[in-house]
Amino acid sequence: MKQMVEKDNDVVVESPCIRNCCLNENDICLGCLRHLTEITGWQGFSIQEKTAILTKCKQRKQQNI
C-alpha cells in the first residue's frame, strides 16, 4: 500500500485501492480493507483521517478481516 507521496510541497495520501473491490458481510473491501464509508468518503478526509484509516487497514489485515 502506498501511503504518502510528496507533490509540489503538498503531502498527498494516496488511496490504498488495488482495484480488487469486493465487500464482505461487514462492508469491508477484501482488496484494500477499508470500510465502505472509508472508501466513499476518501476524497473528503483530511491527511490525519486518511492516515488513521490506513492504520485501521493494517490492523484489519493482521486480524485477517
Sequence and secondary structure as in RCSB ss.txt:
>XXXX:A:sequence
MKQMVEKDNDVVVESPCIRNCCLNENDICLGCLRHLTEITGWQGFSIQEKTAILTKCKQRKQQNI
>XXXX:A:secstr
   EEEETTEEEE     S   B TTSBBTTT  BHHHHHTGGGS HHHHHHHHHHHHHHHHTT 
